[in-house]
Amino acid sequence: MRKYVYPLIILACAAAYYFYENKANSTYSQENRSTKDFLNTDVNEKGIKSLSLKDFLPSSKNQIVNHHTYSLSYNEQHEQAEWTAHVLRASDINTSNYKRPYFEIDDQVTTGAAHWRNYKKSGYDKGHLVPAGDRKSTKAAHDETFLTSNISPQRHDFNAGIWNTLEQKTRYYAKRY
């Protein structure tokens, strides 16, 4: 039963997003203004600023770090990301087999990201929040996921189990749709 819950949640979110986007697009077309024109102008005649992908990130009181292929909100108190956000396209997923690099401290975190040694002999895996498998379009994109700001302590059975299944299902849907 559990293996069906996450795909159903993903499908529900995708359907909600689809209907939301269709509603937003029809609103813009009713005003005789295309979405493309709206997003390509700095300020329209009503004084509304155009949006970028960064404008769709969740809010946070913590430091927001924007890497090349993903963004995150770093919570210094817990020394890990509060959330991560990335766009997953079929082109981001391929069969490249890049060598797994060592985890490095994220220099963009101004308060100092956790060190990979914090996980040594802790009994927890260094679980990727933005999976390396989602960033195989280039070696640089793949290696960027090996920053300590992009990991969270996970029990091995969770990381290798349901979390891994969720990552694989998400990639499956990205390639298929």
Contacts in CASP RR format, 6 or more apart in sequence:
PFRMAT RR
TARGET T0000
AUTHOR 0000-0000-0000
METHOD contacts of the structure
MODEL  1
MRKYVYPLIILACAAAYYFYENKANSTYSQENRSTKDFLNTDVNEKGIKS
LSLKDFLPSSKNQIVNHHTYSLSYNEQHEQAEWTAHVLRASDINTSNYKR
PYFEIDDQVTTGAAHWRNYKKSGYDKGHLVPAGDRKSTKAAHDETFLTSN
ISPQRHDFNAGIWNTLEQKTRYYAKRY
2 162 0 8 1.000
3 165 0 8 1.000
6 162 0 8 1.000
6 165 0 8 1.000
6 166 0 8 1.000
6 169 0 8 1.000
7 169 0 8 1.000
10 169 0 8 1.000
10 170 0 8 1.000
10 173 0 8 1.000
14 173 0 8 1.000
14 177 0 8 1.000
24 35 0 8 1.000
25 35 0 8 1.000
28 34 0 8 1.000
28 35 0 8 1.000
28 38 0 8 1.000
33 44 0 8 1.000
38 44 0 8 1.000
38 50 0 8 1.000
39 50 0 8 1.000
39 51 0 8 1.000
40 50 0 8 1.000
41 50 0 8 1.000
42 49 0 8 1.000
42 50 0 8 1.000
43 49 0 8 1.000
43 50 0 8 1.000
44 50 0 8 1.000
53 87 0 8 1.000
54 66 0 8 1.000
54 71 0 8 1.000
56 85 0 8 1.000
57 64 0 8 1.000
57 71 0 8 1.000
57 73 0 8 1.000
57 85 0 8 1.000
58 73 0 8 1.000
58 83 0 8 1.000
58 85 0 8 1.000
60 73 0 8 1.000
60 82 0 8 1.000
60 83 0 8 1.000
62 73 0 8 1.000
62 74 0 8 1.000
62 75 0 8 1.000
62 76 0 8 1.000
62 82 0 8 1.000
63 73 0 8 1.000
63 74 0 8 1.000
63 76 0 8 1.000
63 109 0 8 1.000
63 110 0 8 1.000
63 111 0 8 1.000
64 71 0 8 1.000
64 72 0 8 1.000
64 73 0 8 1.000
64 74 0 8 1.000
65 71 0 8 1.000
65 72 0 8 1.000
65 73 0 8 1.000
65 74 0 8 1.000
65 106 0 8 1.000
65 108 0 8 1.000
65 109 0 8 1.000
65 149 0 8 1.000
67 108 0 8 1.000
67 144 0 8 1.000
67 147 0 8 1.000
68 140 0 8 1.000
68 141 0 8 1.000
68 144 0 8 1.000
69 86 0 8 1.000
69 92 0 8 1.000
69 130 0 8 1.000
69 135 0 8 1.000
69 137 0 8 1.000
69 141 0 8 1.000
69 144 0 8 1.000
70 84 0 8 1.000
70 85 0 8 1.000
70 86 0 8 1.000
70 130 0 8 1.000
70 135 0 8 1.000
70 144 0 8 1.000
70 145 0 8 1.000
70 150 0 8 1.000
71 84 0 8 1.000
71 85 0 8 1.000
71 86 0 8 1.000
72 81 0 8 1.000
72 82 0 8 1.000
72 83 0 8 1.000
72 84 0 8 1.000
72 85 0 8 1.000
72 129 0 8 1.000
72 130 0 8 1.000
72 149 0 8 1.000
72 150 0 8 1.000
73 81 0 8 1.000
73 82 0 8 1.000
73 83 0 8 1.000
74 80 0 8 1.000
74 81 0 8 1.000
74 82 0 8 1.000
74 106 0 8 1.000
74 109 0 8 1.000
74 111 0 8 1.000
74 113 0 8 1.000
74 149 0 8 1.000
75 81 0 8 1.000
75 82 0 8 1.000
76 111 0 8 1.000
76 112 0 8 1.000
79 113 0 8 1.000
79 114 0 8 1.000
79 118 0 8 1.000
80 114 0 8 1.000
80 149 0 8 1.000
80 151 0 8 1.000
80 152 0 8 1.000
80 153 0 8 1.000
81 129 0 8 1.000
81 149 0 8 1.000
81 150 0 8 1.000
81 152 0 8 1.000
84 129 0 8 1.000
84 130 0 8 1.000
84 150 0 8 1.000
86 130 0 8 1.000
86 134 0 8 1.000
86 135 0 8 1.000
88 134 0 8 1.000
88 170 0 8 1.000
88 171 0 8 1.000
88 174 0 8 1.000
89 174 0 8 1.000
90 174 0 8 1.000
90 175 0 8 1.000
91 137 0 8 1.000
92 134 0 8 1.000
92 135 0 8 1.000
92 136 0 8 1.000
92 137 0 8 1.000
92 141 0 8 1.000
92 174 0 8 1.000
93 133 0 8 1.000
93 134 0 8 1.000
93 136 0 8 1.000
93 171 0 8 1.000
93 174 0 8 1.000
93 175 0 8 1.000
94 136 0 8 1.000
94 137 0 8 1.000
95 136 0 8 1.000
96 136 0 8 1.000
96 139 0 8 1.000
96 142 0 8 1.000
98 136 0 8 1.000
98 139 0 8 1.000
98 142 0 8 1.000
98 143 0 8 1.000
100 132 0 8 1.000
100 146 0 8 1.000
101 143 0 8 1.000
101 146 0 8 1.000
102 116 0 8 1.000
102 146 0 8 1.000
103 116 0 8 1.000
103 126 0 8 1.000
103 146 0 8 1.000
103 147 0 8 1.000
103 148 0 8 1.000
103 151 0 8 1.000
104 116 0 8 1.000
104 146 0 8 1.000
104 147 0 8 1.000
104 148 0 8 1.000
105 112 0 8 1.000
105 113 0 8 1.000
105 114 0 8 1.000
105 115 0 8 1.000
105 116 0 8 1.000
105 147 0 8 1.000
105 148 0 8 1.000
106 112 0 8 1.000
106 113 0 8 1.000
106 147 0 8 1.000
106 148 0 8 1.000
106 149 0 8 1.000
106 150 0 8 1.000
108 149 0 8 1.000
109 149 0 8 1.000
113 147 0 8 1.000
113 148 0 8 1.000
113 149 0 8 1.000
114 148 0 8 1.000
114 149 0 8 1.000
114 151 0 8 1.000
115 148 0 8 1.000
116 126 0 8 1.000
116 148 0 8 1.000
119 125 0 8 1.000
119 126 0 8 1.000
119 151 0 8 1.000
119 153 0 8 1.000
122 153 0 8 1.000
123 156 0 8 1.000
124 153 0 8 1.000
124 154 0 8 1.000
124 155 0 8 1.000
124 156 0 8 1.000
125 153 0 8 1.000
125 154 0 8 1.000
125 155 0 8 1.000
125 156 0 8 1.000
125 159 0 8 1.000
125 160 0 8 1.000
126 151 0 8 1.000
126 153 0 8 1.000
126 154 0 8 1.000
127 151 0 8 1.000
127 152 0 8 1.000
127 153 0 8 1.000
127 154 0 8 1.000
127 159 0 8 1.000
127 163 0 8 1.000
128 145 0 8 1.000
128 150 0 8 1.000
128 151 0 8 1.000
129 150 0 8 1.000
129 151 0 8 1.000
129 152 0 8 1.000
130 145 0 8 1.000
130 150 0 8 1.000
131 145 0 8 1.000
131 167 0 8 1.000
131 171 0 8 1.000
132 142 0 8 1.000
132 145 0 8 1.000
132 146 0 8 1.000
133 142 0 8 1.000
133 145 0 8 1.000
133 167 0 8 1.000
133 171 0 8 1.000
134 145 0 8 1.000
134 167 0 8 1.000
134 170 0 8 1.000
134 171 0 8 1.000
134 174 0 8 1.000
135 141 0 8 1.000
135 142 0 8 1.000
135 144 0 8 1.000
135 145 0 8 1.000
136 142 0 8 1.000
154 163 0 8 1.000
END
